[in-house]
């Protein structure tokens, strides 16, 4: 067993406070496995720390494992630091196909690094946000390292704007090349009013089997929608 796997399994047995104490004594980046793929984790960041400890969204992860089978297709809209992208890649195998869309420069770089270092060839990654038209918008990045949760909405003045490309998924060549999408995971940020029309077009084509999305009452209200619309 590699040393980094040994330490990862060891830390998974203890509360996360043990890991946080450890990283105070050394650099915050540490290697481990994410869905069977080697990855460099910044465990000072909340999402990556939960992934490293094997505690990230267990219920949603179980749903994905139940839905995706070898040879399937997965669309990850708002891939962040690639947890669901790599989970899907491990489930659909080399005969399947995974499309990952992530606008954040930081998260996209980590995604591409994992794909290249693990020689994952059945995943295509695109550095763009999802919208209803091709354009460029400001993505607002957190100025603190403990949680990488970028937003297209400037919720407070501390966020750092970065201009990013926006693409329309239903006309994106990679999406059009698929005959079926077994599962589409949509980040809550892109479930905006401008994305809803794109989602409906994909559904009307009969391409989408299952949607996995995080919905909140406030977010639905801003969209002028209710949960049953989906």
N, C-alpha and C positions, 0 to 999 in steps of 0.2 A: 504494500500500500504506500502511495506517495505521501510524503510528510504533510503536504497541504491538505490532503483528504483526511489524514489522521486528525489534524487539528480541527478541521471543520466538523467532523463527527463528534469530537470531544466537546467543542463549544455548543453543539446542538443539544447536549445533555443538561446544560445549565441555563439559568436565566440570562437574558441578554445583557444584564448589568456586568456579568463576568467578562463578556466580550468587550464591552465599552471600557472597562477598567484596563484590559489588556492593550487596547489600541492607544491608550494614553501613554503607554510606555514605548510605543514604536509607531512607524508610519501607519496611516489609516488604511492603506491599500493592502489587501491580502488575497491570495489566490484560493480558489475553491471550485466546486462544481455547481453549475446551474442547469438542472434538467439533464445531467449527464455530460455537459460540455464545460470545458475549462474556461474560467472567467476570472478577471481581476476585479475584486469587489472593493468599493469604498464603503467600508462598514460604518463610517461616521454618518452616512446618508441613510435615512430611515428605510426606504424601500429595499435598497441593496442589503442592508443588514438583515431584514426579515427573510429575504431570499436566501442569504448565506446560512441562516439558522434553520431553513426549511419550514418557515412559519408564514409564508406569504400567501394570503387569500386561499386557504385550504378548500373551502366550499366551492369557489369558482374553479379552482384547479381540478377538482373532482368532476365538475360538469364537463370541462374541456376533455378530460380523459375518457369520459363516457361517450362523447359525441364524435371525436376524431378517430378515424381508423386508418390503417396503412393505405396509401394511395389517395387520401383525401386532400381537399384544398381548404386553406385557412387564410383569412384576411384580417390582419392586425392593424387597426386604425388608431394610432396613438400608441406606438409600441414601447415608448419610454426606454428603460434599460434592458429590453428584450426578453423579459421573463416568459411572456406568453408566446413570443416568437420561437424561442428555443423549445418550449414545452410542445408546441405544435410540430416543430421540426422533428422532434424525437418520436412523436406519435404517427405522423403520416409517412415518415421514411423517405427514402430517395425517390420513390415512385409518386410521391405526393408533391404538393407545391404550397409554399407559404409566401405571402406578400406582406411586407411590413412597411408602414408609413409612419415616419417620425420626424417632426420639424426641428426639434431641439438639437443644436450642434453638439452639445455634450452627450446626450443620450444616443444620437445617431452614430457618433464616433465609437462609443462603446459597443453598439450593435454591430457595426461593420468589423470591428476588431475581433469580436467573438466569432463571427461568421468566417473570417479569413483564417484565424488561428486554429479553428476546429475543422477547416475545410468543408464547411456546410455549403453545398452547391444547389440545394433545392429550395433555398430562400432568396428572394429578391427584395432588397431594401431600397427605399426611396426617401430622400430627405425633403419632405413636404408635408404640409397640413392638409386637411380635407375641408373642402368648401363647395359652393355652388358654381364657382367660376375660377378660371385661371387668373391669379393675381399675386401680389406680394403684400403681406401684412406684417405688423409688428407682433412678435411672440414675446411675452413678458416672462423673464426668467427670475426665479427667486435669488436674492442677493446673499442668502445664507446656505451653507453646504449641507445642513441636516436633512433637507427634504427637497428633492428635485421634482417639482410639480409645476411646470410651465403653463402659462395660460394666454389665450388670445384676448382675454379681457383684462384690462389694467385695473385690478381690484384695489391696489394701493400704490402709493408713490415710491415705495422702496424697490419695486420690481424693475429689472433692467430690460429695456426693449431691444430686440434683435429682429431685423427684417428677414422674413422667411417666405419661401414659395408656398403658394396654395394651389392645389390641384383638384379637379373635379373627378371623383372616383369612377362614376358610371361611364365616363368617356376616356378613362386612363387605359392605354393599350394593354397593360399587364392584366387589368381586370377584365377587359373585353375578351382577352384570350382564353378565359376560363368558361367552361360550359356550366359549371356548378360551383357554388361556394358552400361547402358543408357547414362552415361556421365563420361568422364575422364578429370579432370582438371590437367594440367601439368604446373608446375612452369617453368619459363624461363630458370633457371639454368640447369634443367635436360634435356631440349631440346638440347642436345649436339649431336655430331656426334655418340658417342657410344650408345646413347639411341634410335636413329632413327631406327635401325634394329629391336629393340624390339617393337617399335610402329608399324612398318610394319607387324610384325608377328601377333600382336593382331588384326590388321585390316584384315589380310588374313583369320583368323579364323572366321570372321564374328561376332565377339563378340561386337565390339564397334559401338555404334550408333552415338555419338557426342563427338568431342574433343573441349575443351576450353583451349587455350594456348596463352601465350603472346609472340609474335614474333617481333624481331627488325631486320632491314637490316644488322646491324653489326653481330648480332648473327647468322643469316642465312648464311652470308658470311663465318663465321668461320666453319660452318657445311658443306659448299660446297653445300648448298641447296637454293631453292627459295620457296616462299610461296605456290606456286601451288603444290609442292611436298607433301604437307599435305592434 
